[in-house]
């Protein structure tokens, strides 16, 4: 059950929430909006840099 909407406005927030294991609670409590530029920076550039712990 979503209780709100959260906008992830920069890649650092997305990366840190994921690495700390806190992204799952946010997914259960919020509908996340991740702008395309943040997705590209966090995921696409991460894969290009060999950061294989990223997932789409």
PyMOL commands that set and color helices and strands:
alter all, ss='L'
color gray80, all
select helices_A, chain A and resi 11-19+23-29+36-48
alter helices_A, ss='H'
color red, helices_A
select strands_A, chain A and resi 4-8+30-34
alter strands_A, ss='S'
color yellow, strands_A
deselect
rebuild
show_as cartoon
